[in-house]
Amino acid sequence: MNVFRYFQNKLDAAIEALSAEGALPAGLDISRASVEPPRDPSHGDIATNAAMVLAKPAKMKPRDIAELLISKMRDWEEVSEAEIAGPGFINLRIVDGFWRNAIAGLLKEGLDYGQSDVGAGKKVMVEYVSANPTGPLHAAHARGAVVGDALASLLTKAGFDVTREYYVNDAGAQVDVLARSAYLRYREARGEDIGTIPEGFYPGEYLKDVGEALSARDGGKWMQSPDEEWLPEVRSFAISMMMEGIKEDLTGLGVDMEIYSSEKALVDAGAVDAVMQTLEERDLLYTGVLQPPKGKTPDDWEPRPQRLFKAMQFGDDVDRPIQKSDGSWTYFANDVAYHLDKYNRGFAEMIDVWGADHGGYVKRMKAAVKAVTGGEGDLDIKLCQLVHLMDDGKPVKMSKRAGTFVTLRDVIDSVGKDVLRFIMLTRRNDQTMDFDFKKVTEQSRENPVFYVQYAHARCHSVLRHAAEALDGADLSTNGLAPVVLDGLTDPAELGLMKLLLGWPRTVEGAAEAHEPHRIAFYLGEVAAGFHGLWNKGKEDTTLRFLVDDDRELTMARLALVRATQTVIASGLSVIGVEPVEELRA
């Protein structure tokens, strides 16, 4: 049961009844009337802003509407108290029996609990990572990979039809530099002393593997060939090897992309020319000279006439270069074509997960999507801020193999994918993060992934001991669903129930806001609620999960334990973390 949707439906019915009675005007838009937990739990269990949002269209005072609504709500059998707060907010207290009964529904649904239809099967494209195939993924890519992958899973749980995509930037100058760097390593593999890697080339030792593999495949075929012969071959070979390594690293992180889309294939198919022709026909391009920007000069600025996109017409700060004075397209032009391609494939709703260094491109890309889709496309861009890698408070040195950075594989090998994934969601994506190798693996309350996993393991331990003590008892979710929970009266028990029953609303709210970090935050709250109940049982033997002389109360508490374990496992599955049954030092 989605508790808040249940009360939302009752609220909507109450408003409609008041309209039918003539107490409220007919035809009121009730879409903005929400039901949610109050910010301060001491105010009650359920709060609604209905009187506030209906006041203006109803041409009535908020408190007058609130009084009308409360007259209906006091008749609800689930409500023990209803009161008006401030200018017209309504706070409700729900009878304890409602929460106990709702736990049965949670147990019946099991790991499917929290599954929602709020997405109504709407197609969404989540594009993330999309790192240039010029080297292995580095640690900073982990954040975007986890945020994107967890967001895709979250949207799926909320009922959206989600596609995961990686955009391979295999066109442009950077892959030519890759090819020339790989060619040096090829010559090295053939026995040549290549000396110092030239400035501007990729220095990482990972390219030695590319050079050796190319030498093994083609022998000395390219040693005396001119650039125009070896460059396309080496470029293709190097990109293929880099992407193979990237896919292996993503697999190690638990990321499984459905589509790898090629920039080069898009360009070769004429998609850029086609979309620019469309913009031209819509009078959205012109030739002009932009004023030099303040501060750092971007790559696409020129002090001479070039083709510009009327980005300001769609909410950007300035118009944007889309074709250089030499006739070549800017990177932005390729990106515009790519996003139109997404839209043409049926993805009117698009989510891009980018690194912080792309912040200056957000407005122009949003403007471009509006322009090329006629306002039908919706693009949300999630920027992932920097991750500072440390070990016991000291900055981590670069990887020798990568040359200039710590690789994603290094991090996975050090802490494991589950720790990495969880920790990357313990901050909002737009906040910088300190990732300390020592702290994220220590077993303490200050380590959020350990704290949550420990709660799940504790649940498993309780249920395992109970199975030994209660011979023949069915302690599965289905077996515990019919158990009567009337004996659970302690505030800590009821507080944990309310937390667990907030899981469906958490899923829907996080999905609609595109904020997967909310899941990690929520799991931390559930873990705290469970650990708090565990500690009370240590201090007060009457609150222990296994009560020697009271099987009925024991079964009720085991049902709550199983419900807790189920919700934690469900939440961990959304963020791609495997729940553990036992923690070892």
C-alpha positions in Angstrom: 0.0 0.0 0.0 1.1 3.5 -0.9 -0.1 5.2 2.3 0.2 8.7 1.0 -1.6 7.9 -2.2 -4.3 6.2 -0.1 -4.9 9.5 1.8 -4.5 11.5 -1.4 -7.4 9.6 -2.9 -9.5 10.2 0.2 -8.7 13.9 0.1 -9.7 14.2 -3.6 -12.9 12.4 -2.8 -13.6 14.8 0.1 -13.1 17.8 -2.2 -15.4 16.4 -4.8 -18.0 15.7 -2.2 -17.8 19.3 -0.9 -18.2 20.5 -4.5 -21.2 18.3 -5.0 -22.8 19.7 -1.8 -22.2 23.2 -3.0 -19.8 24.0 -0.2 -17.0 24.4 -2.7 -17.2 25.6 -6.3 -17.4 22.8 -8.9 -14.6 22.0 -11.3 -11.7 23.0 -9.0 -8.2 21.9 -10.2 -7.1 19.7 -7.3 -3.8 18.6 -9.0 -1.7 20.8 -6.7 -3.3 19.6 -3.5 -0.8 17.3 -2.0 -0.6 14.8 0.9 2.8 14.4 2.6 4.5 14.0 5.9 4.7 17.3 7.9 8.2 18.8 8.1 8.0 18.5 11.9 6.9 15.0 12.9 5.5 16.4 16.2 2.8 18.0 14.1 1.3 14.7 13.1 1.6 11.9 10.5 -0.1 13.5 7.4 -0.2 17.0 6.2 -2.0 18.6 3.2 -1.8 22.0 1.6 -5.2 21.6 -0.1 -6.9 24.6 1.6 -4.0 26.8 0.6 -3.9 25.9 -3.1 -7.7 25.9 -3.5 -8.3 29.2 -1.8 -7.6 31.5 -4.8 -9.6 29.5 -7.5 -12.4 29.0 -5.0 -12.3 32.7 -3.9 -12.5 31.6 -0.3 -10.3 32.0 2.8 -7.9 29.1 3.3 -9.0 28.5 6.9 -12.6 28.3 5.8 -11.8 25.6 3.3 -9.7 23.9 5.9 -12.7 23.8 8.2 -14.8 22.2 5.5 -12.2 19.6 4.8 -11.6 18.8 8.5 -15.4 18.2 8.9 -15.0 15.3 6.4 -11.7 14.1 7.7 -12.9 13.7 11.2 -15.2 11.0 9.9 -12.3 9.0 8.5 -11.8 5.9 10.7 -8.1 6.1 10.2 -7.8 9.6 11.7 -7.5 10.2 15.4 -6.9 14.0 15.3 -7.2 16.7 12.7 -6.2 20.3 13.2 -5.5 23.5 11.2 -2.0 25.0 11.4 -1.0 28.5 10.4 -2.9 30.1 7.6 -4.6 26.9 6.5 -2.4 23.8 6.5 -4.1 20.6 7.8 -2.3 18.1 10.0 -3.7 14.6 10.7 -2.7 12.0 13.2 -3.4 8.5 12.1 -4.5 5.7 14.4 -1.8 3.2 15.3 -3.8 0.3 14.0 -3.7 1.7 10.5 0.1 1.5 10.4 0.1 -2.0 11.8 -2.4 -3.3 9.2 -0.5 -1.6 6.4 2.7 -3.7 7.3 0.8 -6.8 6.1 0.5 -5.3 2.6 4.2 -4.5 2.6 5.0 -8.1 3.4 2.6 -9.5 0.8 4.3 -7.4 -1.9 7.8 -8.3 -0.8 10.6 -6.8 -2.8 8.0 -5.4 -5.2 6.9 -3.1 -2.5 7.4 0.5 -3.6 6.9 -0.4 -7.3 4.8 2.5 -8.7 2.9 3.3 -11.9 3.4 7.0 -11.6 5.6 6.9 -14.7 2.7 5.4 -16.7 5.1 3.7 -19.1 6.5 7.0 -20.4 9.7 6.6 -22.4 12.8 8.2 -20.9 16.4 8.2 -22.2 19.1 8.4 -19.5 22.5 9.1 -21.1 25.4 8.9 -18.8 29.2 8.4 -18.6 29.7 9.1 -22.3 33.5 9.6 -21.7 35.7 10.2 -24.6 37.2 6.8 -25.7 40.7 8.1 -25.3 41.7 6.2 -22.2 40.3 4.2 -19.3 37.5 5.6 -17.1 38.9 7.6 -14.2 37.6 7.8 -10.6 35.6 11.0 -11.4 33.6 9.0 -14.0 32.3 6.8 -11.2 30.0 9.5 -9.8 28.2 10.1 -13.1 28.0 6.4 -13.8 26.4 5.7 -10.4 24.1 8.7 -10.5 22.9 7.8 -14.0 22.6 4.1 -13.4 20.7 4.5 -10.1 18.5 7.2 -11.6 17.6 4.8 -14.5 16.7 2.0 -12.0 14.7 4.4 -9.8 12.7 5.6 -12.8 12.1 2.0 -13.8 10.8 1.2 -10.3 8.5 4.3 -10.6 6.9 2.9 -13.8 8.8 4.7 -16.5 10.1 2.9 -19.7 13.8 3.6 -19.4 16.6 3.2 -21.8 20.3 3.5 -20.8 22.6 5.0 -23.4 26.3 5.8 -23.7 27.3 8.4 -26.4 30.6 7.4 -27.9 32.5 10.6 -28.8 34.4 8.9 -31.6 34.5 11.9 -34.0 36.7 15.0 -33.7 40.2 16.0 -32.9 40.5 14.1 -29.6 40.3 10.7 -31.3 42.9 11.8 -33.9 45.2 12.6 -30.9 44.4 9.1 -29.6 45.3 7.5 -32.9 48.6 9.4 -33.1 49.4 8.5 -29.5 48.6 4.8 -30.1 50.7 4.9 -33.3 53.7 5.9 -31.2 53.2 2.9 -29.0 52.8 0.8 -32.1 56.2 1.9 -33.3 57.6 1.3 -29.8 56.1 -2.3 -29.9 58.0 -2.8 -33.2 61.3 -2.0 -31.4 61.7 1.7 -32.1 62.9 4.1 -29.4 60.1 6.7 -29.3 61.8 8.9 -26.7 59.6 11.3 -24.7 55.9 11.4 -25.4 55.3 14.7 -27.2 53.3 17.3 -25.5 49.6 17.1 -26.3 49.7 13.3 -26.8 48.2 10.9 -24.3 51.1 9.6 -22.1 49.4 6.8 -20.3 51.0 3.4 -20.3 47.6 1.8 -21.1 48.3 2.7 -24.8 51.2 0.3 -24.8 48.6 -2.5 -24.8 47.1 -0.9 -27.9 50.4 -0.6 -29.7 51.3 -4.2 -28.9 47.9 -5.5 -30.0 48.1 -3.6 -33.2 51.6 -4.9 -33.8 50.5 -8.5 -33.1 47.6 -8.1 -35.6 49.3 -6.2 -38.4 53.0 -6.7 -37.9 55.0 -3.9 -39.5 52.4 -3.0 -42.1 52.1 0.6 -40.9 55.7 1.4 -40.1 56.4 3.2 -43.4 52.9 4.2 -44.4 51.8 7.8 -44.8 49.4 9.4 -42.3 46.4 9.2 -44.5 46.7 5.4 -44.7 47.4 4.4 -41.1 45.5 7.2 -39.3 41.9 5.9 -39.9 43.0 2.3 -39.2 44.8 3.0 -36.0 42.0 5.4 -34.9 39.4 2.7 -35.3 41.5 0.0 -33.7 42.4 2.2 -30.7 38.8 3.4 -30.2 37.6 -0.3 -30.3 40.2 -1.3 -27.6 39.4 1.7 -25.4 35.7 1.0 -25.6 36.3 -2.7 -24.7 38.1 -1.6 -21.6 35.5 1.0 -20.7 32.7 -1.6 -21.0 34.7 -4.0 -18.8 35.1 -1.2 -16.1 31.4 -0.4 -16.3 30.5 -4.1 -15.9 32.8 -4.1 -12.8 30.7 -1.2 -11.4 27.5 -3.0 -12.1 26.5 -0.8 -15.1 24.9 -2.4 -18.1 24.3 0.0 -20.9 21.6 -1.0 -23.4 22.8 1.2 -26.3 26.2 2.6 -27.3 25.5 5.4 -29.8 28.3 6.5 -32.1 28.9 10.2 -32.8 30.9 9.3 -36.0 28.1 7.2 -37.3 25.7 10.1 -36.7 27.9 12.5 -38.5 28.6 10.2 -41.4 24.9 9.6 -41.9 24.4 13.4 -42.5 22.5 14.0 -39.3 24.3 17.2 -38.5 23.8 18.7 -42.0 20.1 17.7 -41.8 19.4 19.4 -38.4 21.2 22.5 -39.5 19.1 22.7 -42.6 16.0 22.4 -40.4 17.3 25.3 -38.2 18.0 27.3 -41.2 14.5 26.8 -42.6 13.1 27.9 -39.2 15.2 31.1 -39.4 17.2 30.1 -36.2 20.7 30.5 -37.7 22.5 33.7 -38.8 26.0 34.9 -39.5 27.6 37.1 -36.9 30.5 37.9 -34.6 30.1 37.3 -30.9 31.7 39.5 -28.3 34.7 37.9 -26.6 33.6 36.3 -23.4 35.0 37.4 -20.0 37.5 35.1 -18.4 38.5 31.9 -20.1 37.8 31.9 -23.9 35.9 28.8 -25.0 37.0 26.6 -27.9 34.1 27.7 -30.2 34.7 31.4 -30.0 36.2 33.2 -33.0 36.9 36.9 -33.6 35.4 36.6 -37.1 32.0 35.9 -38.6 30.5 32.4 -38.1 27.1 30.8 -38.1 25.3 31.3 -34.8 22.3 29.6 -33.3 19.6 31.9 -31.9 19.9 30.3 -28.4 18.7 33.5 -26.7 15.3 33.0 -28.3 15.0 29.8 -26.2 16.3 31.0 -22.8 20.1 31.0 -23.2 22.2 34.0 -22.2 23.9 34.5 -25.6 23.6 33.0 -29.1 25.9 30.1 -29.7 28.4 29.2 -32.5 27.3 26.3 -34.5 29.6 26.5 -37.6 33.1 27.8 -37.6 34.4 30.3 -40.2 36.2 27.5 -42.0 32.8 25.8 -42.6 33.3 22.9 -40.1 30.7 22.2 -37.5 31.3 22.9 -33.8 31.0 20.1 -31.2 27.8 21.8 -30.2 26.3 21.1 -33.7 27.0 17.4 -33.3 25.4 17.4 -29.9 22.3 19.2 -31.3 22.0 16.5 -34.0 22.4 13.7 -31.4 19.7 15.1 -29.2 17.3 15.4 -32.1 18.2 11.8 -32.9 17.1 10.8 -29.4 13.8 12.6 -29.9 13.2 11.0 -33.3 13.8 7.6 -31.6 10.8 8.3 -29.4 12.5 9.9 -26.4 10.7 13.2 -25.8 12.0 13.0 -22.2 15.8 13.0 -22.0 18.1 13.1 -19.0 21.9 13.7 -19.4 24.3 13.1 -16.6 27.4 15.3 -17.2 30.6 16.2 -15.3 30.9 19.6 -13.6 33.2 20.9 -16.4 30.3 20.9 -18.8 28.3 23.4 -16.7 28.7 26.1 -19.3 26.8 24.0 -21.9 23.6 23.4 -20.0 21.6 26.4 -21.1 22.6 26.1 -24.8 21.8 22.4 -24.9 18.4 23.0 -23.3 17.7 25.8 -25.8 18.7 23.6 -28.7 16.4 20.8 -27.6 13.5 23.2 -27.4 14.3 24.5 -30.9 14.8 21.3 -32.8 11.8 19.5 -31.2 9.4 22.4 -31.5 9.2 22.6 -27.7 8.1 18.9 -27.4 11.3 17.6 -26.1 12.3 17.9 -22.4 16.0 17.8 -21.4 17.1 17.6 -17.8 20.9 17.8 -17.2 22.4 16.5 -14.0 25.8 17.9 -13.3 28.1 15.8 -11.1 30.5 17.9 -9.1 34.1 16.9 -8.3 35.2 13.9 -6.2 38.3 14.4 -4.1 40.1 11.1 -3.5 41.9 10.7 -0.2 43.3 7.9 1.9 43.1 8.6 5.6 42.8 12.3 4.9 45.7 12.5 2.4 45.2 13.1 -1.3 45.6 9.9 -3.4 48.4 9.9 -5.9 47.8 9.4 -9.6 47.8 5.9 -11.2 51.1 5.1 -12.9 49.3 3.1 -15.6 46.8 5.9 -16.4 49.5 8.6 -16.4 47.5 11.5 -15.0 44.6 10.1 -12.9 43.3 7.4 -10.7 41.3 4.9 -12.7 37.9 3.6 -11.9 39.2 0.1 -11.9 41.7 1.1 -9.2 38.8 2.3 -7.0 36.7 -0.7 -7.6 39.6 -3.0 -6.8 40.3 -1.1 -3.5 36.8 -0.8 -2.0 34.4 -2.9 -4.2 31.6 -1.8 -6.4 28.9 -1.8 -3.6 30.8 0.6 -1.4 31.6 2.8 -4.3 28.1 2.9 -5.6 26.5 3.7 -2.2 29.0 6.4 -1.2 28.6 8.2 -4.5 24.9 8.7 -3.6 25.5 10.1 -0.1 25.7 13.6 -1.5 23.6 15.4 -4.0 25.1 15.2 -7.4 25.6 19.0 -7.5 27.8 19.0 -4.3 31.5 18.2 -4.2 32.4 15.0 -2.4 35.4 13.7 -0.4 35.9 10.0 -1.0 38.3 8.7 1.6 39.4 5.1 1.0 39.9 4.4 4.7 36.7 5.9 5.9 34.4 4.3 3.4 35.6 0.8 4.4 35.7 1.2 8.1 33.0 -0.5 10.2 31.4 2.4 12.1 28.2 4.3 12.3 29.9 7.2 10.5 30.2 5.0 7.4 26.7 5.1 5.8 27.1 2.1 3.6 28.2 0.0 6.6 25.4 1.4 8.8 22.8 0.3 6.2 24.3 -3.0 5.4 24.7 -3.7 9.1 20.9 -3.1 9.6 20.2 -5.7 6.8 22.6 -8.2 8.3 21.1 -7.7 11.8 17.7 -8.4 10.4 19.0 -11.6 8.8 20.7 -12.6 12.1 17.4 -12.1 14.1 15.4 -14.1 11.6 18.0 -16.9 11.5 18.1 -17.2 15.3 14.2 -17.1 15.3 14.1 -20.0 12.8 16.2 -22.1 15.2 14.1 -21.1 18.2 10.7 -21.4 16.6 10.8 -24.8 15.0 8.5 -25.0 12.0 7.5 -21.3 11.9 7.1 -19.8 8.5 9.2 -16.6 8.7 9.0 -15.7 5.0 7.3 -12.5 3.9 4.2 -14.4 3.0 4.3 -16.4 6.2 4.5 -13.3 8.4 2.0 -11.2 6.4 -1.1 -12.5 8.3 0.5 -12.0 11.7 -1.4 -9.7 14.0 0.7 -6.7 15.1 -1.5 -5.3 17.9 1.3 -6.0 20.4 3.6 -3.5 18.8 2.9 -0.4 20.8 6.3 1.1 21.6 6.9 4.5 19.9 10.1 3.2 18.3 8.2 0.3 16.8 5.5 2.6 15.4 8.1 5.0 14.2 9.9 2.3 12.2 6.6 1.2 10.7 5.9 4.7 9.5 9.4 5.0 8.0 9.0 1.7 6.1 5.5 2.6 4.8 7.0 5.8 3.4 9.1 3.8 0.9 6.6 4.1 -2.1 6.3 7.8 -1.6 10.1 8.1 -1.5 10.4 6.2 -4.7 7.9 8.4 -6.5 9.3 11.7 -5.1 12.9 10.8 -5.9 11.9 9.6 -9.4 9.9 12.7 -10.2 12.7 15.0 -8.9 15.4 12.9 -10.7 17.3 12.6 -7.4 18.5 9.1 -6.7 20.5 10.3 -3.7 17.2 10.4 -1.8 17.2 6.6 -1.7 20.5 6.5 0.1 19.3 9.1 2.5 16.1 7.2 3.1 17.9 3.9 3.7 20.1 5.7 6.3 16.9 6.8 8.2 15.5 3.3 8.1 18.8 1.8 9.4 18.8 4.4 12.2 15.2 3.5 13.1 16.0 -0.2 13.2 19.3 0.2 15.1 17.5 2.4 17.6 14.9 -0.3 18.2 17.6 -2.9 18.6 19.4 -0.8 21.2 16.2 -0.2 23.1 15.8 -4.0 23.3 19.3 -4.3 24.8 18.3 -1.8 27.5 14.8 -3.1 28.1 14.3 -6.9 27.8 10.6 -6.5 27.1 11.4 -4.9 23.8 13.6 -7.7 22.5 12.6 -9.3 19.2 12.5 -12.8 20.7 10.3 -13.0 23.8 10.7 -16.4 25.4 7.2 -16.6 26.9 5.2 -14.8 24.3 5.2 -16.4 20.8 2.5 -14.0 19.5 4.5 -10.9 20.4 7.6 -12.5 19.0 6.0 -13.2 15.7 4.7 -9.6 15.5 8.2 -8.3 16.0 9.6 -10.7 13.5 7.1 -9.4 11.0 8.5 -5.9 11.6 12.1 -7.2 11.2 11.2 -9.0 8.0 9.5 -5.8 6.7 12.6 -3.8 7.5 14.9 -6.2 5.8 12.6 -6.2 2.7 12.5 -2.4 2.4 16.3 -2.2 2.8 16.9 -4.8 0.2 14.4 -3.1 -2.1 16.2 0.2 -1.7 19.7 -1.2 -2.2 18.5 -2.9 -5.4 17.5 0.5 -6.8 21.0 1.9 -6.2 22.6 -1.3 -7.4 24.0 -2.6 -4.1 23.8 -6.2 -3.1 22.4 -6.6 0.5 24.6 -8.7 2.7 23.5 -11.3 5.2 26.6 -11.2 7.4 29.4 -8.6 7.9 32.9 -9.8 8.8 35.7 -7.6 10.0 
